[in-house]
């Protein structure tokens, strides 16, 4: 079992010293379709996903982020669970933030 708060704090310390966000995969990889990563973003840092996924969500564990999709922009704060657009999105930290991103990889038909 992973303590997301402890993991997030450690990643956030790294992100505050880095030029960009830091992350770690907590579930997934290999043959698994369902993926989860904890991502820490210092104030002003951004992350994006440009590849197609079947489904994706983002939970704000700490802080606040601004999310942008192809035709939509919205804010998410601590405790918010957001359905992310499958065609790509971008998150920018409004404050030092930690998020849990979960996605299901699109399978080739």
C-alpha positions in Angstrom: 0.0 0.0 0.0 1.3 3.5 -0.9 0.8 6.5 1.3 0.0 9.1 -1.3 0.4 12.0 1.1 4.0 11.0 1.9 4.8 10.2 -1.7 3.3 13.5 -2.8 5.3 15.5 -0.2 8.6 13.9 -1.4 7.8 14.5 -5.0 6.8 18.1 -4.3 10.1 18.8 -2.6 11.8 17.6 -5.8 9.5 19.6 -8.1 10.2 22.8 -6.2 13.9 22.4 -7.1 13.4 21.1 -10.6 12.6 22.9 -13.9 9.4 20.8 -14.3 7.0 18.5 -12.5 8.1 15.2 -10.9 6.1 12.0 -10.9 6.1 8.4 -10.2 4.0 5.5 -11.4 2.1 3.9 -8.5 0.1 1.4 -10.6 0.5 0.1 -14.1 3.2 -0.5 -16.6 4.0 -3.6 -18.5 0.9 -5.4 -19.7 -1.6 -3.4 -17.6 -4.1 -1.2 -19.3 -5.0 0.8 -16.2 -2.2 3.3 -15.2 -1.8 5.6 -12.2 0.8 8.3 -11.5 1.3 10.7 -8.7 2.5 14.0 -10.1 3.9 17.0 -8.2 3.9 20.4 -9.7 5.4 23.5 -8.1 3.5 26.7 -8.6 3.4 27.6 -12.3 4.6 24.3 -13.6 2.6 22.4 -16.2 2.1 18.9 -17.4 0.2 17.6 -20.4 -1.1 14.5 -22.1 -1.4 14.7 -25.9 -2.0 11.0 -26.7 -5.4 9.4 -26.9 -6.6 7.5 -23.9 -10.0 5.7 -23.4 -10.7 7.3 -20.1 -8.7 9.5 -17.6 -9.3 11.2 -14.3 -7.3 13.6 -12.1 -7.7 13.9 -8.4 -6.2 17.0 -6.7 -4.5 15.6 -3.5 -3.0 19.0 -2.6 -3.1 22.5 -4.0 -5.0 23.7 -7.1 -4.6 23.3 -10.8 -6.1 24.9 -14.0 -7.0 22.3 -16.6 -7.4 22.9 -20.3 -8.9 20.6 -22.9 -9.3 21.2 -26.6 -12.4 23.4 -26.1 -12.7 23.8 -22.3 -10.9 25.3 -19.3 -11.7 24.7 -15.7 -10.2 24.9 -12.2 -9.8 22.0 -9.7 -8.9 22.3 -6.0 -7.9 19.9 -3.3 -10.2 16.9 -3.2 -11.7 17.5 -6.6 -12.1 14.5 -9.0 -12.1 15.5 -12.7 -12.9 13.5 -15.8 -10.3 14.4 -18.3 -10.9 14.7 -22.0 -9.6 11.7 -24.0 -8.2 13.7 -26.8 -5.5 15.5 -24.7 -5.3 18.0 -21.8 -2.9 20.3 -19.9 -2.7 21.0 -16.2 -1.0 24.1 -14.7 -0.4 24.4 -11.0 -2.0 27.6 -9.5 -0.1 26.7 -6.2 2.3 24.0 -5.3 0.1 20.9 -6.1 0.1 17.1 -6.1 -2.3 15.2 -8.3 -3.2 11.5 -8.9 -3.8 10.9 -12.6 -5.5 7.6 -13.6 -6.0 6.5 -17.2 -7.0 3.6 -19.3 -4.8 3.1 -22.4 -6.6 3.1 -25.7 -6.3 -0.2 -27.4 -5.7 -0.6 -31.1 -8.7 -1.9 -33.0 
